[in-house]
Amino acid sequence: MTTETLLIELGTEELPPKALSTLASTFHQQIITQLEQADLAFESSKWFASPRRLAVQVKALAAKQADKVVEKRGPATNVAFDADGKPTKAAEGWARSNGITVEQAERLTTDKGEWLLHKASQSGKTVAELIPAMVVTALGKLPIPKPMRWGSERIQFIRPVHTLTMMFGGELIAGEALGVASANQLQGHRFHYQENDGLITLDHADNYEAVLESAFVIADYDKRKALIVEQVAKAAADINGDAIVDAGLLEEVTSINEWPVTLVGSFDEEFLSVPAEPLIYSMQDHQKYFPVKDKDGQLKNQFIFVANIDSKDPQQVIFGNEKVIRPRLADAEFFFKTDKKQSLESRLTSLESVLFQKQLGTLKDKSERIAALSGFIAEQIGESKADAHRAGLLSKTDLMSEMVLEFPQVQGTMGKYYAQHDGESEAISQALEDQYRPRFAGDSLPEANIGCAVAIADKVDSLVGIFGIGQAPKGDKDPFALRRAAIGLIRIIIEKELNLDIASLIAHSQTLFGDKLTNDNVAVDVIEFVMGRFKAYFEEQGISVDVIQSVLVNKPTSPLDFQQRVSAVAHFKTLAESETLAAANKRVGNILAKFDGELLADVNTSLLSEAAEQQLASAFAKVAEQVAPAMANKDYQSVLTSLATIKEEIDNFFEHVMVMADDEAVKTNRLTLLNNIRNSFLAVADISVLQ
């Protein structure tokens, strides 16, 4: 079978940078899926993307589908022929549709009867025949939230389309998509390549990258990103610094440059009197620059940027970027100086003008609730109630500052700086920044316990408040980010090893809302919601689902206690005895579920007649003495390890003892023994669900 390289490229106006890699990878996947469905074999595939193109290259693609024989079954022979053996209209109609006569039809005989059969040879279609429709289908399935129209056309796409190239080896595939006919012309660099109206000819699909590179376009997205990383690192080293390379910004910069050239600019040192965070956000978010820190981790008055041109006079490009960033930094400096004229405490009254949620009150109301709950939490974990209350009260005040209004990303961080300026303690100042942590998966946790108290209080207040007015998250809609709040709550308590009970926090939070809550089941709803996040949290830690489920049966509302139980069960599952004991617990559970009598308060040893049950009762009594203190100390691993030692006695019991004895007293006594053993396991988790 002949094979060649397939190249598909769509040339457009500048595509949205934050969506570029998603668009390209989706386009690639759609094409590959269709090739596989069409039984077209290939060796490898790759996607390309730059600001003005989406492309897919498939290596060693079969030139056509394999020919195949298609069996077309007709009517059963008892229907195909009448009593005289003549073909019926049904048989003749089927034969005509297949281009044969009834006499030419073969027979298919099975144990269910006999049918007319026609074996038709079907020639495979060529790549040239199949690809145009595949491209149209793939483009139609791209994730485009807001398509646009251009000129007088009614065609819609994410950006206007200028070129379409579909080539198989050195041959052009004829076809059309989005109103553009396929041609072997590619868009070169918008500024560096001006020949032939900016179009360069592709002679062979294998030469795609090389041809574009000669037109100042690096089409390989990953290659371009690696080049930018290398250039930025070198530029930073040249100025004795380290670049701050944000992953999202790197993707965006890669998506807006076809021919990246890295340059270094600077700004006045006087701006370094402003906290680094707003300066960094201004450079990253507004200008797409990479800030630079010195070897001591302090922000330098230099930045690195990536230009999409290789200028003959780079100093002019640098000067232009320095000119653009200066007013941004001047704004930050002005906001900082202005904000410091007013204390955070004096901003409390302004919080009354901002609604948190219309049924739950203003940000001032929320701050007061957070303050009260923070103080309650601080007492639970042995921290200063006064400091926690103060930090909670001031927690939202920086939202009213000019700096945060301009740079929302620095909320909390600016609160810390302004609190330090106001003379607040370091614990309170740090707590104002810590309150929003963790902001996202993998983010750092609050540094100190006062910050933990405020962060927990903020999250619990949102959970109780929003659930309390019946606006729980539905589907993918979670406007108050309650799922993130619940995961953050779990992370802080577990990873900071705080002995806190969520049920207690929820109950205290409820009292702070007064009569604002309308959902009578708010406590149950919030606990169930948080319990649902435990599964996601522990799965990320590599804990198997059955281990998590075994602990969920008991619904422990202390995250730290939940974690200790999960660790104990995960260890128990590694023991040789675990499989048998899990099965035994399941068996006991099933037996007890069918028993409608009343169990004894304790085992009556005088009714233990069989040697196996006497041995089990004796062994369990000894183990129970070890289990009691371990359970009191929440040493769940020791509890399960101790219980595992009676595996042989349990096995022996089930092998030699009839549990459901005819004597009701004996039966009840045996069930009481089994129930006591099962309850000892259940005190930690339901191991019967272990797989």
LUMROLO-481840 format. One record per residue: residue in three letters; x, y, z of N, C-alpha, C in turn. Coordinates in steps of 0.1 Angstrom, whole numbers, plus 5000, padded with zeros to 4 digits. Example, Ala and Ser with C-alpha at 12.3 -4.5 7.8 and 13.67 -1.06 7.14 Angstrom:
BEGIN
ALA513249435078512349555078513249675078 SER512849785071513749895071512950005079 
//
This chain:
BEGIN
MET500949885000500050005000500950125000 THR500650224991501450344990501050435002 THR502150495007501850595018502550725015 GLU502050835021502650965020502251045032 THR502851165032502551255043501351345040 LEU500451365049499351445047499551575055 LEU499251685049499351815056498051895054 ILE497451945065496252025064496552155072 GLU496452265066496652395073495552485070 LEU495052555080494052665079494752795083 GLY494852885073495453015076494353125079 THR494553195090493553285095494153425099 GLU493253505104493753625111494153575125 GLU494753665133495353625146494253565155 LEU494553435159493653355167493753395182 PRO492753375190492753415204493953335211 PRO494953405217496053335222495753235233 LYS494853265242494553175253493853045249 ALA493353045236492552935231493352855221 LEU494552905217495252855205495552705206 SER496252665217496652525218495452435219 THR494352475226493152395226492552375213 LEU492452485205491952475191492752385183 ALA494052395184494952315175494952165179 SER494952135192494951995196493551935193 THR492452005195491151955192491051925177 PHE491552025168491452005154492251875150 HIS493451855156494251745154493451615158 GLN492851615169492251495174491051455166 GLN490251555161489151535152489551475139 ILE490651515133491151465121491651315123 ILE492351295134492951155136491751055139 THR490751105146489651015149488950975136 GLN488751065127488151035114489050945106 LEU490350965106491250875098491150735104 GLU491050715117490950585123489650525119 GLN488550605120487250545117487150505102 ALA487950575094487950535079488950425076 ASP489550365086490550255085491650295076 LEU492150425077493350465070494550465080 ALA495450365078496550345087497550465085 PHE498250495096499350595095500350565106 GLU501550625104502650605114502650695126 SER502450825123502450925134501751045130 SER501451135140500751255136501151365146 LYS500951495142501351605150500551725146 TRP500351815157499651935154500552055154 PHE500252155147501052285147500052395149 ALA500652505155499752625158500652745159 SER500252855153500852985155499753085155 PRO500053215157498953315157498053305145 ARG498553265134497753275122497553145115 ARG497553035122497452905116497152795125 LEU496352695121496152565127496452465117 ALA497352365121497752265111497852125117 VAL497752025108497851885112498751815102 GLN499751745106500651665097500551525101 VAL500251435091500151295094501251215085 LYS502151145092503151075085502750935080 ALA503250895069503050765063501650715064 LEU500750805058499350775057499050695045 ALA498250585046497850505035497150595025 ALA497450565012496850655001495350624999 LYS494950505002493450475001493050365010 GLN491750355012491250255020491450115013 ALA491550015021491649875015490349835008 ASP490449764997489149714991488649615000 LYS487249595000486649495009485449445003 VAL485049325008483849255003482749285013 VAL481649335009480549365018479449265015 GLU479049195025477949095024476549165026 LYS475749155016474349215018473349105018 ARG472749085029471748985031470449025025 GLY469748935018468448965013467348895021 PRO466148885015465048815022465348665024 ALA464648615034464748465036464248395024 THR464748275021464348205009462848175009 ASN462248145021460848115021459948235018 VAL460648355018459948485015460248525001 ALA461548484996462048524983461348444972 PHE460748334975460148254964458748214968 ASP457848204958456448164961456348014960 ALA455147964961454847824962455347754949 ASP455347824938455847764925457347774923 GLY458047834933459447854932459947974924 LYS458948064921459248184913459648294923 PRO460648384919461048494928459848584931 THR459748624943458748724947459148864944 LYS458248964945458649104942459649144952 ALA459649094965460549134975461949094970 ALA462048974965463348924961463948994949 GLU463049024939463449094927463849234930 GLY463149304940463449444943464849444950 TRP465149344959466449344966467549314955 ALA467249224946468249194936468549324927 ARG467549394923467749514915468649614922 SER468349634935469049734943470549694944 ASN470849574942472249524942472849504929 GLY472049534918472649524904472749384899 ILE471949294905472049154901470649094898 THR470548974893469248904892469148814904 VAL467948764907467748674918468548544916 GLU468648504903469348384900470848394904 GLN471348514903472848534906473148544921 ALA472048554929472348564943472848434949 GLU473748444959474148324967473248294978 ARG473548194986472648154997473448155010 LEU472848205020473448215033472648115042 THR473248015047472547915055473147915069 THR472247935079472547925093471647835100 ASP471847815113470947725121469547785123 LYS469447915118468147985119467347985106 GLY468047945096467347945083468247975071 GLU467648005060468448035048467948175042 TRP468948255037468648385031469448405018 LEU468848495010469648534998470848615002 LEU471948604994473148684998473848734986 HIS474348854987475148914976476448964982 LYS477548914977478848964981479349064971 ALA479349194976479749304967481149344970 SER481949364960483249414961483149574962 GLN483749624973483749774975485149824975 SER485349914965486649974964486850084975 GLY488050084981488350184991488450314985 LYS488150424992488250554988489650614990 THR490050704982491350764983491350874993 VAL492550904998492751015007492151145001 ALA492451164989491951284982490351294982 GLU489751184982488251174982487751204997 LEU488451155007487951155020488351285028 ILE489551345026490051445035489151575035 PRO488651625023487951755024486751745033 ALA485951635033484851625042485251615057 MET486451545059486951535072487351665078 VAL487951755070488351885074487151965078 VAL486151965070484852045073484251995086 THR484251865088483651805100484551845112 ALA485851835111486751875122486552025126 LEU486552105116486452255119485052285126 GLY484052205122482752225128482652185143 LYS483652105147483552055161484552125170 LEU485152235165486152305174485352385185 PRO485952395196485252465207485352615205 ILE484352675198484352815195483152875202 PRO483252945213482053005220481453115213 LYS482253195206481653315199482153325185 PRO481553255175482053265161481753405156 MET482453435145482253565139482153555124 ARG481553655118481353665104482253775099 TRP482653775086483453875080483053915066 GLY483254035062482954085049481454065047 SER481054015035479653995032479253845033 GLU480253765038480053625039479153585051 ARG478353485050477553435061478253315068 ILE479453285063480253175070480753235083 GLN480853145093481253185106482453095111 PHE483353165117484553095124485053185135 ILE486053135142486553215153487253345148 ARG487853335136488553445130488353435115 PRO488553545108488453535093489553445088 VAL489153365077490053265071490553315058 HIS491853295055492453345043492953235034 THR493453125040494053015032493652885037 LEU493652785028493452645032494352565023 THR495152475030496052395023495852245027 MET495552165017495452025019496351955009 MET497451895014498351825005498651685009 PHE498751595000499151455002500451434995 GLY501551435002502851424995503051554988 GLY503351544975503551664966502251704959 GLU501151634961499951654954498951744962 LEU498351834955497351924962495951844962 ILE495351844973493951784974492951894972 ALA492151874962491151974958490051964969 GLY489452084972488352084982488252224987 GLU487252244996486952375001486452365016 ALA486752465024486252465037486152615041 LEU485052655048484852785053484952885041 GLY484552845029484552935018485852955011 VAL486852885015488152895009488652765002 ALA489052774990489552664982490952624986 SER491252494985492552444989493552494979 ALA494752534984495852584975497152554982 ASN498252544975499452514981500252644986 GLN499452744990499952874994499852895009 LEU500852925017500852935031501153085035 GLN500653135045500953265050502253275057 GLY503153355052504453375059504253475070 HIS505353525076505353615087504753745082 ARG503853805090503153925086504054045082 PHE505154055089506054165086507354125079 HIS507954015083509253975077509153915063 TYR507953865059507853795046506853875038 GLN507253945028506354035020506253985006 GLU506953885002506953844988505553774984 ASN505153794972503953724967502753754976 ASP502653874980501553914990501553845003 GLY502753805007502953745020502753595020 LEU502553535008502253395006503453315001 ILE503753195007504853115002504352984998 THR504952924987504452804981505052674988 LEU504152584991504552454997504652354986 ASP505752294984505952194973505652054978 HIS505852024991505551884995505151895010 ALA504251805014503751805028504951785038 ASP505951705034507051685043507851815046 ASN507751915037508552035039507852145046 TYR506752115052505952215059506752305068 GLU507352245078508152325088509252415081 ALA509952345072511152415066510652535058 VAL509652515050509152615041508652735050 LEU507952715060507452825069508652895076 GLU509652815080510752875087511552965077 SER511552935065512153025055511353155053 ALA510053145058509253265057509053325071 PHE510053295080510053355094508953315102 VAL508553185101507453135110507952995116 ILE507952995129508252865136506852805139 ALA506452705131505052655132504852555144 ASP505952495148505852395159505652465172 TYR504552455178504152525190505152495202 ASP505452365204506352325215507752375212 LYS508152365200509552415196509652565199 ARG508652635195508552785198508652815213 LYS507852735220507752765235509152735241 ALA509752625237511052585242512152695239 LEU512052745227512952855223512752975231 ILE511453015234511253135243511753105257 VAL511552985262512052955276513652975276 GLU514252925266515752925265516153075264 GLN515553155255515953295253515753375266 VAL514553355272514253425284515253395295 ALA515653265297516553225307517953295304 LYS518353295292519653355288519653505291 ALA518553565287518453715289518453745304 ALA517853665312517853685326519253665332 ALA519953565327521353535332522253655328 ASP522053705316522853815311522753945320 ILE521653955328521554075336521554025351 ASN522153905353522353855367521153845375 GLY520053785368518753775375518153645371 ASP516953625377516053505374514753555369 ALA514353515357513053555352511853485360 ILE510753555362509553495367508753445355 VAL508753315353508053265341506753195346 ASP505653265345504353205348503953115336 ALA503452995340503052895330502052955320 GLY500953015326499953075317500453175308 LEU501353265313501853375305502753315294 LEU503553215297504353145287503553095276 GLU502453025279501552975268501053095260 GLU500653205266500053315259501153375250 VAL502353395255503453455247503753365235 THR503753235237504053145227502953155216 SER501753185220500653195211500553325203 ILE501253425207501153555200502353585192 ASN503353495192504553515184504853405174 GLU505153435162505553335152507053325151 TRP507753435153509253445152509753515164 PRO509853445176510153515188511553565189 VAL511653695194512953755196512853815210 THR513753775219513653825233514553945235 LEU514054045242514754165245514554205260 VAL515354295265515354335279515054485280 GLY514154525288513854665291513954695305 SER513854815309514054855323513054975326 PHE512854995339512055105344512755175356 ASP512255295359512855365370512955295383 GLU514055295390514155225403513155275413 GLU512755395412511855455422510555375423 PHE510155305413508955225413509055095422 LEU510355065426510554945434510154975449 SER509755105452509255135465507855075467 VAL507155045456505854985456506054835458 PRO505154765465505254625467505354555453 ALA506154445453506454375441505254315434 GLU504254275441503154195435502354285425 PRO501954405428501254475418502054515406 LEU503354535408504254555397504354435388 ILE504454325394504554195387503254175379 TYR502154185385500854165378500754265367 SER501154385369501054485358501954445346 MET503154395349503954355338503454235331 GLN502954135339502554005333501154025326 ASP500154075333498854075328498654185317 HIS499154305319498854415310499854405298 GLN501054375300502054395289502654265285 LYS502354155291502854015287504454015288 TYR504954085299506354085301506753975312 PHE507953935312508453845322509353925332 PRO508753945345509554025355510853945358 VAL511754015364513053955368513353985383 LYS513753885390514253905404515753885404 ASP516353955414517853935416518053805423 LYS519353775426519753645432519153635447 ASP518853755453518253755466516753745466 GLY516153735454514753715453513953845453 GLN514653965452514054095451513854135437 LEU512654205434512354245421513354345415 LYS513854325403514754415397513954515388 ASN514554625385513954725377514154695362 GLN514154565359514254525345513254415342 PHE512854405329511954305325512354245312 ILE511854135309512154065296510854055288 PHE510854085275509654065267510054005254 VAL509053945247509253875235508553945224 ALA509353985214508854065202508653965191 ASN507653995182507353905171508153955158 ILE509154035160509954085149511454085153 ASP512254065143513754075145514154205140 SER514054315148514254445144515654475140 LYS515854565130517254615127517754715137 ASP516754765145517054865155516354825168 PRO516754715175516054665186515954775197 GLN516854865198516754965208515455045207 GLN514955065195513655135194512555055199 VAL512554925197511554835202511554835217 ILE512754835223512954835238512354965243 PHE512755075237512255205241510755215241 GLY510155165231508655165230508055085241 ASN508554975244508054895255508254965269 GLU509455025271509655095283508755215285 LYS508455275274507455385274506055345277 VAL505655225273504355175275504155135290 ILE505255075296505055025310505155125320 ARG505755245317505955345327504655395333 PRO503655435325502455485331501655375339 ARG501855245335501255135343501855135357 LEU503155145358503855135371503555265379 ALA503455375371503155505378501755495385 ASP500855435378499555415384499555335397 ALA500355225396500555145408501155225420 GLU502155305416502755385427501755485433 PHE500955545424500055645429498955575438 PHE498455465433497455395441498055355455 PHE499255315455499955265468500055385478 LYS500555505472500655615481499355675486 THR498355665477496955715480496355625491 ASP496455495489495855405498496355415512 LYS497655445513498255445527497855565535 LYS497155655529496655775536495355735544 GLN494855615542493655575549493855435555 SER493655425568493855295574492755195570 LEU493155065572492154955568490954965577 GLU491154995590490055005599489055115595 SER489555225589488655325585487855295573 ARG488255185566487555145554486355045557 LEU486255005570485154915574483754975570 THR483555095572482255155569481955145554 SER482955155546482755155531482255015527 LEU482554915535482154775531480654765532 GLU479954855539478454855540477854885526 SER478554945517478054985504478154875494 VAL478754755497479054655488478254525493 LEU477454475484476754345487477654225485 PHE477654135495478154005493477153925485 GLN475953915490474853855484473553915490 LYS472653945481471554025486470753975498 GLN470653835499469953775510470853765523 LEU472153765520473153745531473753875536 GLY473453985530473954115535475254165527 THR475854255534476954325528478354265531 LEU479354315525480754275529481054305543 LYS480454405549480654445563480054335571 ASP478854285568478154175575479054055574 LYS479554025562480353905561481653915569 SER482254035569483454055577483254025592 GLU482054075597481754055611481553905614 ARG480953835605480753695607482053615607 ILE482953655597484253595597485053625609 ALA484953745615485653775627485253695638 ALA483953675640483353595651483753445650 LEU483653395638483953255635485453235636 SER486253325632487753315633488153305647 GLY487553395656487853385670487453255676 PHE486353195672485953065677486952955673 ILE487352965660488352865655489652875663 ALA490153005665491353025671491452965685 GLU490352975692490252915705490352755704 GLN489752705694489852555692491252505690 ILE492052585683493452545679494452605688 GLY494052675699495052725708495752855704 GLU495052935696495653065691494953185697 SER495453305695494853425701493453455695 LYS492453445703491053485698491053625693 ALA491653715701491653855698492253885684 ASP493453825681494153845669493353785657 ALA492753675659491953615648490753695646 HIS490053745656488853835655489253955647 ARG490354015651490754145644491154115629 ALA491854005627492153975613490953955605 GLY489953875610488753855603487953975600 LEU487954075610487254195608487754285597 LEU489154285596489854365585489954285572 SER489554165572489854075560489454125547 LYS488354195546487854245533488154395530 THR488754465539488854605538489754645526 ASP490754565523491654605511490854605498 LEU489754535498488954535485488454675481 MET488454765491487954905488489154995485 SER490354935484491555025481491655045466 GLU492255155462492455185448493255075441 MET494355025448495154925442494454795439 VAL493654745448492954625445491854645435 LEU491254765435490254785424490854785411 GLU492154825410492854825397493454685394 PHE493954615404494554485403493854385413 PRO492754335409492054245418492854125422 GLN493854085414494653965418495453985431 VAL495654115435496554135447495654155460 GLN494354115459493554125471494154035482 GLY494154075494494754005505496254035506 THR496954035495498354065496498554215499 MET497754305493497854445496497254465510 GLY496354385514495854395528496954375538 LYS497854285535499054255544499954385544 TYR500254445533501154555533500454675540 TYR499154695537498554815544498354795559 ALA498154665563498154635577499454665584 GLN500554625577501854655583502054805584 HIS501654875574501755025575500955085586 ASP499755025589498955075599499455035613 GLY500454945614500954905627500254785633 GLU499554715625498954585630500054485632 SER499754385640500854285643501154205631 GLU502254135631502654055619501653935617 ALA501153885628500253775627498953815620 ILE498453935624497253985617497554025603 SER498654085600498954125587499054005577 GLN499753905582499953785574498653715571 ALA497753715581496453645580495653715569 LEU495753845567495053905556495353855542 GLU496653815541497053755528496653605527 ASP496853545539496553395539495153355538 GLN494153455540492753415540492253355527 TYR492853385516492453335503493053205499 ARG494053165507494753035503493952915508 PRO494152805500494752785487493752845476 ARG494352915467493552985457493152885445 PHE493952785444493752685433494452555437 ALA494252455429494852325432496352325432 GLY496952285443498352285445498952405450 ASP498052505453498552635459498952615473 SER499852705478500352705491499252725501 LEU499352685514498452695524498752825533 PRO497852865541498252985550499552945558 GLU500353055560501653035567501453005582 ALA500553075589500453065603498953025607 ASN498752985619497452935623496353045624 ILE496753175626495753285626495253295612 GLY496153285602495653285588494853165585 CYS495153055591494352935589492852955594 ALA492853015606491553045612490653135603 VAL491253245598490553335589490153265576 ALA491053195570490753125558489653025559 ILE489652945570488652845573487252915575 ALA487353025583486053095586485453155573 ASP486253215565485753265552485053155544 LYS485753045543485152935534483952875541 VAL483952855554482752805560481552905559 ASP481853025561480753135560480153125546 SER480953115535480353105522479552985520 LEU480052865524479352745523478052745530 VAL478052785543476852785551475852885545 GLY476353005541475453115536474753075523 ILE475553035514474953005500474052875501 PHE474452775508473652655510472352695518 GLY472552785527471552835536470352905529 ILE470652955517469553025509469252945497 GLY469652815497469152725487469852745473 GLN471052795473471752815460472952725459 ALA472852605462473952505461474452495446 PRO475652465444476152445430475352335423 LYS475152365410474352265402475152245389 GLY475452115386476152085374477552155374 ASP477852225363479152295363479052445367 LYS477852475372477652615377477952625392 ASP478952705395479452725409479952865410 PRO478952965410479453105409480153155422 PHE479953085433480653125445481853035448 ALA482252955438483452865440483352785452 LEU482252725455482052645468482852515467 ARG482952455456483752335455485252365458 ARG485752475453487152505457487252545471 ALA486252605477486252645491486252515500 ALA485452415496485352285504486752215503 ILE487352205491488652135490489652215498 GLY489652345498490552425505490452405520 LEU489152405525488852375539489452245543 ILE489252135535489852005538491352005539 ARG491952075529493452075528494052145540 ILE493452265543494052335555493952255567 ILE492852195570492652125583493551995583 ILE493651925572494451805572495951835572 GLU496351915562497751935560498352025571 LYS497552105578498052185589497852105603 GLU497251985602496951905613496151975624 LEU495052035620494252115630493052025635 ASN492952015648491851935653490552005654 LEU489952015642488652085640487651995635 ASP486352015639485251935634484352025626 ILE484151985613483352065604481952085609 ALA481351985615479951995620479852105630 SER480852115639480852215649481052355643 LEU481852365633482052495626480852545619 ILE480152445613478952485606477852525615 ALA477752455626476752495636476952635642 HIS478252665645478552795650478252905639 SER478652875627478452965616476952995614 GLN476152895615474652915614474153025623 THR474553015636474053115646474453255642 LEU475553275634475953415631475153475620 PHE474353395613473553445602472153495607 GLY471853475620470553515625469453445617 ASP468453525612467353475605467453485590 LYS468653505585468953515571468753385563 LEU469053275570469053145562467653085561 THR467253035550465952975547465952825546 ASN467052765545467152625543467352555556 ASP466252485561466352415574467352305574 ASN467752245563468652135562470052175559 VAL470352305561471652355557472852275562 ALA472852245575473952175581474152035574 VAL473151965572473251835566473751845551 ASP473151945544473551975530475052005529 VAL475552095538476952135537477852015541 ILE477451945551478351825555478351725543 GLU477251695537477251605526478051655514 PHE478051785512478751845501480251835504 VAL480651865516482151855520482551705519 MET481651615524482051475523482351435509 GLY481551485499481751455485483151505480 ARG483651605487485051655483486151565488 PHE485851495499486851405505487351305495 LYS486351255487486751155477487751205467 ALA487451325462488351385452489651415458 TYR489651465470490951505477491851375479 PHE491251275484492051155487492451075474 GLU491651085464491951015452493251085446 GLU493351215447494551285443495751245450 GLN495551195462496751145471497051005467 GLY496350945458496650805453495950695462 ILE494950735470494150645478493050585469 SER492950455470491850385462490450415467 VAL489550415457488150455460487550365471 ASP487850235471487150145481487650185495 VAL488850225497489350265510488650395515 ILE488450485505487750615509486250575512 GLN485650495505484250455507484150385521 SER485050305524484950235537484950335549 VAL485650445548485650545558484350635557 LEU483950665545482750745543481550695550 VAL481450555551480350495558480150555572 ASN481150585579481050645593480850795593 LYS481050855581480951005580481651085591 PRO482851055593483651135603483751285598 THR483251375606483251515602484451595606 SER485451535612486751595614487651545603 PRO488151645594489051605583490251535587 LEU490851575598492051515603491851365607 ASP490651345614490251215618489951125606 PHE489351185596489051115583490451065577 GLN491351155577492651125571493351015579 GLN493251015592493850915600493250775598 ARG491950775596491150655593491550595579 VAL491650685569491950645556493350585556 SER494350645563495650595563495650455570 ALA494950435580494850305587494250195578 VAL493150235571492550135562493450095551 ALA494150205545495050175534496250085539 HIS496650095551497750005556497149865558 PHE495949865564495249735567495049655554 LYS494749725543494549665530495849595525 THR497049635530498249565525498549445533 LEU497849415544498049295552497549175545 ALA498149065548497748935542496348895546 GLU495948935558494648895564493448975559 SER493749085552492749185549491649135540 GLU491949055530490949005520489948915527 THR490448815535489648725542488748795552 LEU489348895560488548965570487549055564 ALA487849115552486849195545485649115541 ALA485948995536484848895532484048855544 ALA484748825555484048785567483148895572 ASN483549015572482749125576481549145567 LYS481749125555480549135545479549025548 ARG480048905551479248785554478448815567 VAL479148865577478448895590477348995588 GLY477649095580476749205577475449145571 ASN475649055561474548995554473648915563 ILE474348835572473648755582472748835591 LEU473448945597472749025607471549105600 ALA471649135587470649205580469349125580 LYS469548995580468348905579467748865593 PHE468548905603468048865617467148975622 ASP465948935626464949035630464749035646 GLY465548955652465448955667466349055674 GLU466449045687467249145695468449075700 LEU469649135697470949085702471149105717 LEU472049035723472349045737473249165739 ALA473249215752474049325755475549275754 ASP475849155758477149095757477048945755 VAL478148885751478148745749477948665762 ASN477148565762476948475773477848355771 THR478948355779480048255777479448115780 SER478448105788477947965792477247905780 LEU476847985770476147935758477147895747 LEU478447915749479447885739479847735740 SER479247655732479447515733480447455724 GLU480647515712481647465702483047515705 ALA484047435703485447475706485847595697 ALA485347605685485747715676485147845681 GLU483947845686483347975690483948015704 GLN484347915712485047945724486348015722 GLN487047955712488448005708488248155703 LEU487248175694487048305689486648405700 ALA485748365708485348455719486548495728 SER487348395731488548415740489548505733 ALA489848485720490848565713490348705711 PHE489048725708488448855707488548935720 ALA488248865731488348935744489748985747 LYS490748915743492148965745492449085736 VAL491949065724492249175714491449305718 ALA490249285723489449405727490149485738 GLU490949415746491649495757492749585751 GLN493349535739494349615732493649725724 VAL492449695719491849785710491249905717 ALA490749885729490149995736491050125738 PRO492250105744493150225745493550285732 ALA493850195722494250245709493150325702 MET491850285704490750355699490550495706 ALA490850495719490750615727491750715722 ASN492950665718493950755713493950775698 LYS492850725691492650745677493750685669 ASP494350575675495450505668494750395660 TYR494150435649493350345641494150235634 GLN495350255631496150155625496350045635 SER496650075647496849965657495549895660 VAL494449965659493149895661492949785650 LEU493149825638492949725627493949615627 THR495249655630496249555630496049455641 SER495549495653495249405664494049315660 LEU493049365654491849285650492249185639 ALA493249215631493649125621494248995626 THR494749005639495348885645494348765648 ILE493048795647492048695650491548635637 LYS492248645626491748595613491548445614 GLU492548375619492448225620491248185628 GLU490948245639489848205648488548235640 ILE488448345633487248375625487048275614 ASP488148235607488048135596487548005602 ASN488147965614487847835620486347835625 PHE485947955630484547965634483547935623 PHE483748005612482847985600482947845594 GLU484047785596484247645590483547535599 HIS483547565612483047455621481747485629 VAL481347615628480147645637478947685628 MET477847635631476547675625476047795632 VAL476147915625475748035632474248035634 MET473448005625471948005626471447875632 ALA471847845645471547725652470047715654 ASP469547595656468047575659467647635672 ASP468547635682468347685695468447845694 GLU467347915696467348055695468348125704 ALA468448075716469448145725470848125720 VAL471248005715472547985710472848075698 LYS471848075689471948155677472148305680 THR471348355689471448495693472748525699 ASN473248435707474548445714475748455703 ARG475648365693476648365683476648495674 LEU475348535671475248655664475748775672 THR475548775685476048885693477648895693 LEU478248775693479748765692480148825679 LEU479548785668479948835655479748985653 ASN478549025659478249165658479249255666 ASN479749205678480749275685482049285678 ILE482449185671483649185663483449285652 ARG482349275645482149365633482149505638 ASN481449535649481449675654482849725658 SER483749635662485049685665485749735652 PHE485549665641486049705628485349835624 LEU483949835625483149955621483550075628 ALA484050065640484450185648485550265640 VAL486250195631487250265623486650285609 ALA486250175603485650185589484950055586 ASP484150065575483449945570484349865560 ILE485149775566486149705557485449615547 SER484149585549483549495540483449545526 VAL483649675524483549735511484849725503 LEU485949685510487249675504487149575492 GLN487849605481487849515470489149435471 
//
